[in-house]
Amino acid sequence: MAGEIKATIQHEIEAGDMPPGTPLDERMLAERFGVSRTPVREALQQLSVQNMVRIVPRVGVFVSRLSITQLRETLELLGELEAVAAKLAARRMDDDQRVHLKAARAECEQAHAEDDGKRFAKANAEFHDTVYAGSHNEYLVEQIQSIRRLMQRYRPRIFQTPARRQRVLEDHQRLADAILSGDETAAHAAMLEHAPVGTTGFSEFLSTLPASYLEGEGGGEAAATRSAAPRGGARRGRKPAVSSAA
């Protein structure tokens, strides 16, 4: 049960159903899943190891938040790893993956034309996954996917605006052209440019995030995390903002 509970909560965090800072109450979760608190506690401990939740003694459990500095540093690392994957994909991508890459980009275009942000996000993930797979380096792919899972909770709004989607499509075209032509240098550069780590790109990325998603800088972990909790706390029986979907 702990494994099933962990998987469900993790999925809801990554999907944005439990945004950063959301308080998680053991009692409410136990009632939701129809179990004792023991498997819930085990699931939360496992999620804590993955940095998906933060357990603050005598305060509570919260969906982990990153500071602006942590966000920037994480995106920098992700961008560099993705750029290496793109470079290797330009060298190693097979014919089936080339077809899949073109199809994923076409799906992005169709979703953009229909103003469907959720569909665009799914197609965008498929495009990137194809680039990673095309690197034919499983360890590299594991590292990228691990970081992307950590970052996924910060991306639910990034494709809501047509202007943002159009810029992504243009980036995808440059990246696909470089990979499909076997130009490793251009593929590496195109992926770095695509990553939201530059001054303007990072500022635009931050503008999509509510302030509540961000951890305070220099204010102390417990104090910053406590600010995410509703007044009165979980111990008074108030229901946390947890998705009701199983």
Protein Blocks (a to p, Z undefined) as FASTA:
>chain_A
ZZmmmmmmmmmmmnopagghiacdfklmmmmnopafklmmmmmmmmmmnomaccdehkbc
cdddddfklmmmmmmmmmmmmmmmmmmmmmmocfklmmmmmmmmmmmmmmmmnopaklmm
mmmmmmmmmmmmmnopaklmmmmmmmmmmmmmmmmmmmmpfklmmmmmmmmmmmmmmmmn
opaklmmmmmmmmpcfbfklmmmmmmmpcfklpccehkajklmmmmmpcghijmnopacd
ddfbZZ
